[in-house]
Structures are given as C-alpha cells and as structure tokens.
Amino acid sequence: MAQSNFVEFSKPFIDALIDTFEKMVHTEIKPHNPKIKTTSVARGDITAIIGMNGTVEKDGQIKDFKGLLALSWPEPVYVTLAGRMLFEEYEEYNDEISDSGAEIANIVMGNAKGHLANIGYKIGMASPTSIRGAGHEIKYPPNTTVIEITIGTDIGDFCLEICYQEA
C-alpha cells in the first residue's frame, strides 16, 4: 500500500481513538510516530482485535481490501483505563473488566468506519475479540503490512496496530 493510502486509511482510527479516550476514559492520548511492525507478538498483555474487509472506490475503480485493528495494553494500564470507563477502582484484571478493551475497539472501529465511508471505503467488520497473556501472538491477515503506533497517556503507553491490504 502506498504511504498516502496508509495515512488516509489510518487517520480516522487515530481520530476515533482520541475522541473515544477523551469521552470514555477521560484521558488525553498522544500518538507517537508510526513504524512497521516486524513480529506477530503483541506489545501488551491484553489485546482487543477487530478484523475487517470490504471495498474501496478510488479513481472510478472498486478494489477489495482486508485489514485488522488491534489495541494492546500492558495489564496495569488496562486495569486503570477500565476503572476510568466504569467509574470504579480496580486492583487487578477480573471478569468485570474483561470486555472493556473490546468495547473501546468496537467504538473506535464504528467511528472510523463512518469517516472512511465518506472517502470511499465500505467496511464489513467482525465482532471484537480479546486475547490475554504475556507474549501472545496476533494473527494478522496474510500478506498485510502492520503499522504500530505507540500511544502515550497519563496512565501509561499502549499500542495501536493497523494493517491494510488491497486485493
């Protein structure tokens, strides 16, 4: 994918993440510079993932694409953000907060999907899933380039990963 296409495709996700964290987690975020990810190992202990596929219309041509959105948090950051979302204080990961990351990913995807529709993307998305455990792997769609962006917050850093491939 050309660099300009990645910027066009990823910007709505970053904007949606900023908005979601301000409203749901009551936290400002600071995205760092993106880089190409060279491993399938998650950067955090808990990862929320949503797969996507669809079509994009560019210059009168319709192309299929596939992709994935992943948000990966160290467990202490996840526990704190879940507490802020739920207006509770948690000491450790538990069943009550297990879906918090997937909910954030779903909101981010939904908001980004609307913005992308305005520039020619029609996206079908899967339900979010979560993976927990140190050193877990993320199954990216084959032959996609994965971009990772470290996101800084006052409660610690986490990682946004986006991959995209036109067929």
Long-range contacts (C-beta under 8 A, 24 or more apart in sequence): 1-145, 1-164, 1-165, 1-166, 5-164, 5-166, 6-34, 6-147, 6-164, 8-119, 9-67, 9-116, 9-121, 9-162, 9-164, 10-34, 10-147, 10-149, 10-162, 10-164, 12-111, 12-112, 12-115, 12-116, 13-69, 13-108, 13-109, 13-112, 13-160, 13-162, 14-149, 14-160, 15-111, 15-112, 15-115, 16-107, 16-108, 16-109, 16-110, 16-111, 16-112, 16-115, 17-71, 17-108, 17-151, 17-160, 19-111, 20-104, 20-107, 20-108, 20-111, 21-104, 21-153, 24-85, 24-104, 24-107, 25-81, 25-84, 25-85, 25-104, 26-84, 27-81, 27-84, 27-153, 27-154, 27-155, 28-153, 28-154, 29-151, 29-152, 29-153, 30-151, 30-152, 30-153, 31-149, 31-150, 31-151, 31-152, 31-160, 32-149, 32-150, 32-151, 32-152, 33-149, 34-147, 34-148, 34-149, 35-147, 35-148, 35-149, 36-145, 36-146, 36-147, 36-148, 37-146, 37-147, 37-148, 37-161, 40-137, 40-138, 40-139, 40-140, 41-135, 41-136, 41-137, 41-138, 42-70, 42-72, 42-131, 42-135, 42-136, 42-137, 42-138, 42-159, 43-72, 43-148, 43-150, 43-158, 43-159, 44-72, 44-73, 44-74, 44-75, 44-77, 44-78, 44-158, 44-159, 45-73, 45-74, 45-75, 45-78, 45-132, 45-133, 45-134, 45-136, 46-72, 46-73, 46-75, 46-78, 46-93, 46-101, 46-130, 46-131, 46-132, 47-71, 47-72, 47-73, 47-101, 47-130, 47-131, 47-132, 47-136, 47-138, 48-72, 48-101, 48-102, 48-104, 48-105, 48-128, 48-129, 48-130, 49-105, 49-128, 49-129, 49-130, 49-131, 49-138, 50-105, 50-106, 50-109, 50-125, 50-126, 50-127, 50-128, 50-129, 51-125, 51-126, 51-141, 52-109, 52-123, 52-124, 52-125, 52-126, 53-123, 53-124, 54-121, 54-122, 54-123, 54-124, 55-121, 55-122, 56-120, 56-121, 56-122, 56-166, 57-120, 58-120, 63-166, 63-167, 64-166, 64-167, 65-121, 65-164, 65-165, 65-166, 65-167, 66-141, 66-144, 66-164, 66-165, 66-167, 67-141, 67-144, 67-162, 67-163, 67-164, 67-165, 68-138, 68-140, 68-141, 68-144, 68-146, 68-161, 68-162, 68-163, 69-105, 69-108, 69-109, 69-112, 69-160, 69-161, 69-162, 70-105, 70-138, 70-159, 70-160, 70-161, 70-162, 71-101, 71-104, 71-105, 71-108, 71-158, 71-159, 71-160, 71-161, 72-138, 72-158, 72-159, 72-161, 73-101, 73-158, 73-159, 74-156, 74-157, 74-158, 76-156, 77-153, 77-155, 77-156, 77-157, 77-158, 78-158, 80-155, 80-156, 81-153, 81-155, 84-155, 93-132, 98-130, 98-132, 99-130, 101-130, 102-128, 102-129, 102-130, 103-128, 141-165
